[in-house]
Amino acid sequence: MFEILMYLFESYFDAGSYPEPDKLSRKLSAAGFEDEEINDALTWLSALQEQNPGSYPASLEHTGSRYFAQLELQLISYEARQFLLFAEQQRLITAVEREMIIDRSMALKQENLALDKLKLIMLMVLWNRHQDLDPLLIEELLTPLHSAQLH
């Protein structure tokens, strides 16, 4: 599924959004992705689209630390959790966006989700929320993904 998410970002970022599910399914199939993988990605993307201002508060006011539930500790790697908290501390993401990223990470039900996969999820959540992403942030989120693919 992560290959599909990367494909979507690379193919449709400049357009601002990806096509409707039926058209996207056909395009992904034509690009050579398997039906089961396409269905999983479309389900995940549909839930991502539901992360709108009506389903989350505008902001989370807090001064404490974010503690992870036991299931979150199991499903999101230590390195990925640390990066997520760092991104929030550096104001790259808001507390609300952090929760959205955790939600989409947990939806995968993948044990010990690696940092590169969390970064791709973060990129998709931010792309879904903002039309204009900082190019330096995009580079930070994509660089390890591309360098890992090159080796």
C-alpha positions, 0 to 999 in steps of 0.5 A: 500500500505504501507504494500506492501512496508514494505513487499518488503523491508523486503523480498528483501533488502538483494537481492538488488532489488525486481523482475520485475513487473509481477513476483512481482505481482504474489508474492504479490498476493500469499502473500495475498495482494489485486489486487487493492493494488498491482496495486497501489503499482506497479504504485508507484514503477514504478514511483520510478524507473523513479527517476534516475540520468537522471530525477533529477540533480546530486545535488541542490546547495542552501543556503536557506530554503526549503519552502513547497507549499500549497498542500505539507503542506496539504498532508504531516504532520508537523511532517513528514516535520520537520523530512525530513528537519532534515534528510537533515540538518544532511546530512542523505539525499541530497536535491535531495533525499529530493525532490524525497521523497516529490515527492513520498509522494505527489503521494499518494495524502493522506492528512496529511501523517504521519511520519511513512509513510514518513519514509517508503517512505524515506527508499524506495527512498534511497534503490532505489538510494543506494546499501549500506544503513547505518544500523543505518539509516535503524534502525531509519527509521524502528524502529517506524514502527515496534514498532507501529505494536507491540502495 
